[in-house]
Amino acid sequence: MLARGVAEEINATVSATLKVVRSKRDQVELSAAQRRANVAGAYRASAPLRGKILLIDDVFTPGATMSACATTLLRAGAQEVHALSLCRTV
């Protein structure tokens, strides 16, 4: 929903290329290091990518999920990955 709303505003398309390939624990009570380990290898791209990607997530805490997703997208061929989050915990 968030991606569709942003894409409409900036006249971009939404891609469903990023896939979850293994289950992850809920990250609410995990430390930053545990969150990074929890999402490591949890995502893959279902197709090769190119160009610039805007990655959108609802909450940014230590950034483990965004980082894991961005790494996956870059490995799939994205030229650049930029991130947008609507909330940040403090």
N, C-alpha and C positions, 0 to 999 in steps of 0.2 A: 504494500500500500504506500509506504513512504517513498520508495523508488519511483513508483508510477506518478505520484504527485510532483516530485522534483523534476522528473523527466518531462512532464507536461509543461512545467514552468520554463525549462531551459531548452525546449524543443529537441529532446534527445530520445533515444530508444532505450527500452529496458531489456536486459539480457538475463536469461536463466541459465547461463553457462556454468556458474559456480554451484557445485553440488556438495552435499554432506555425504561422505563415504563411510563414516563410522559414527557410532553414537558417542556422545560426550556427557560428562556429568554436568549437573547444574553448577554454575560457577559462583553463585552468590556468596558462599562461605569460603571460597578458595583464596589463597594468597596469590600475588602476582605471578610468582614462579609456578605455582600449581596450575594456574589458569593457562599459562603458556604451554605447559606439558599436556594439559587436558585437550587443547585444540591442535596440537602438533599432529600433522598428517590426517586431520579430520576432513579436509576439503580437497576437491579436485575440480579441474575445468573439464567440461564435457566436450569441448571443441577448442581448436586453436584460436588465439585472440590476436588482435593487432590494434594499434592506436591507443588512445587515452581512455581510461576507465575511471568512473566516479563510483566509489564503493560507499554504500549508505547503510548505516546501522542505527538502531534506535537509541542505544546507550553505549557510552564509551567510559569504561572504568580504568583498568590499566592498559587497555588496547590490545590484549592478547588475540582476540578474535579478529579484529581489523588487521593486525599484523599477519596472522596466519592466512587470512583470505588474500591480502595484498601480495604476499609471497607466492601463493598459488597462481594468482592471475599473472604476475610477472613471469613466472616459469612457463606459463601457457602462451607467452608471446606478447603480452600487453606492453606497449611502449612506456606508459606511465600509469600509475594508480594513485588517485587522489581520494581522500576519505572525508565523509561528511557524517556527523553524528548530531542527533537532535537533543540529546541530554548527556551530561557528564556528571559522574558522581564525585563528590569531594570528601 
